[in-house]
Amino acid sequence: MIRKPTELVVALDFDNTEEAEKIISALEGLPIIYKVGLELFTSTGADWIKKLTSAGQRVFLDLKLHDIPNTVSKTILQINKLGVEFTSVHLIGGHKMLDLIHKCLPQDSKLKILGISVLTSFKEEDWISNTSLVAKLGSTRSIHDSVLHFSTVANDHPVVSGMVCSPHEVEEIKKKYPEIYLMVPGIRPTDFNKDDQERVMTSQEASRVGASAIVVGRPITQSEKPRLVAEQILKDLT
């Protein structure tokens, strides 16, 4: 099986369009997907997203939706109108939520739903503590076991196009589900501060273990030469 090259996703973690557009301009012509999260989306609204997609930019609208099935499915219908390539929902939202999205989303939609497994900001002890109330109803799941459980949901459900997970789970998931699309945050150069990420790898390491796409934010967006950094990462992914 020939594996596709790992794609580069640049996280536009800003609170205004001016800074985001500076980065987009600096990276013009490079094969990049732009990730817009809650902060920037709340600041700019849907019109700016439409502006990006109308200009031919590939966009991942990363809102990490988790609500009652009806609310999430209706929100996905609105996102579908924006022309973005990817959006995200928390897999912990359950099968009823995913089923309703699948029922409501038009069959000709090109929107790809990515399932959020366990956020890369979690340490093992924090994850166990965070899930302690759920654990009372059953057995406590480690991060590793939780992510593998979610990978089965992501692989099997027809409305889910892939999953977001840390680089540390990629290799094992790919052995189980070789065709699954895995978008991987928590990418840091060896000499870069981890910031709020706990489970990290370099871009080369993540690509080597099978990441379909890697998400890089501050190492590019805070650099004085963002294009050079992005170009080097793209070389590392080939």
Protein Blocks (a to p, Z undefined) as FASTA:
>chain_A
ZZddddddddddbfbfklmmmmmmmmgoiacdddddfklmmmnommlmmmmmmnopacdd
dehpacdfklmmmmmmmmmmnopabdcddfknojmlmmmmmmmpcfkbcbdcdddfbdfk
bcfklmmmmmmmmmmmmccddfklmmmmmmmmmmmpmkbgbdcddfklmmmmmmmmmmbc
cddehiacfkbcfkjafbdcdfklmmmnopabdcdfklmmmpcblmlmmmmmmmmmZZ
